[in-house]
Amino acid sequence: MWKEELDEKLNRKKAEITFDPHLFDRKEYWNLDLGKVEETVRTGKIFEEKCEKPNKLCFKRYFGKEKIMYTVITRYHKNFIEVKTAWPKKGR
C-alpha cells in the first residue's frame, strides 16, 4: 500500500532521475546501460522483496531482444528519484 502511495506522489514517468556515484563505480563492472536503467525505473514492475519503508523501491524489467533483466534500487525524494544501484542478469 505505501509503495503505491509513494509512486502516486511522484510520477516516475515524468520525474527527474539522478544517479548515485556508487552506480558509476559499478557501471563498468556490470557493463550497465544507463538508458536501460532509466527505462527500468520509468516502466518496470515494482519488485516487492527489496522494497523498504519509507522511500526505497526496487524495479525489475526484462528486455527481450537482448535477453537481459535489469534490477534497479531507488530512493524516492520529494522532487526526484535517485538510483542507488543496479545490476543486470542474463535471461529471466
FENFEN-V39866 format. One record per residue. N is the residue number from 1. RES is the residue in one small letter. OMEGA is omega in degrees with one decimal (999 if undefined). Layout:
N&RES&OMEGA  N&RES&OMEGA
This chain:
1&m&-178.7  2&w&179.6  3&k&179.6  4&e&178.3  5&e&178.9  6&l&-179.2  7&d&179.4  8&e&-179.3  9&k&-178.2  10&l&-177.8  11&n&-175.0  12&r&178.6  13&k&-177.7  14&k&-174.2  15&a&174.7  16&e&179.4  17&i&177.5  18&t&-177.2  19&f&176.2  20&d&177.9  21&p&177.9  22&h&-179.8  23&l&-179.4  24&f&174.3  25&d&-177.8  26&r&-172.5  27&k&-178.3  28&e&-179.0  29&y&-177.9  30&w&-176.2  31&n&-175.9  32&l&172.1  33&d&-175.5  34&l&175.9  35&g&178.4  36&k&176.9  37&v&-180.0  38&e&179.0  39&e&177.3  40&t&179.1  41&v&-175.5  42&r&-171.5  43&t&-177.0  44&g&177.8  45&k&177.5  46&i&178.8  47&f&-170.1  48&e&-171.2  49&e&-176.3  50&k&-178.4  51&c&177.7  52&e&174.9  53&k&0.4  54&p&-171.6  55&n&-178.7  56&k&177.1  57&l&178.3  58&c&-179.8  59&f&174.8  60&k&175.2  61&r&179.1  62&y&175.9  63&f&-171.1  64&g&-177.2  65&k&-179.3  66&e&-177.9  67&k&-178.2  68&i&178.5  69&m&175.8  70&y&172.6  71&t&-175.7  72&v&176.8  73&i&-175.6  74&t&170.1  75&r&177.4  76&y&174.5  77&h&-175.4  78&k&-173.1  79&n&-176.4  80&f&176.5  81&i&-179.8  82&e&176.2  83&v&-178.8  84&k&-179.8  85&t&179.8  86&a&174.6  87&w&176.5  88&p&175.5  89&k&177.8  90&k&178.9  91&g&-179.7  92&r&999
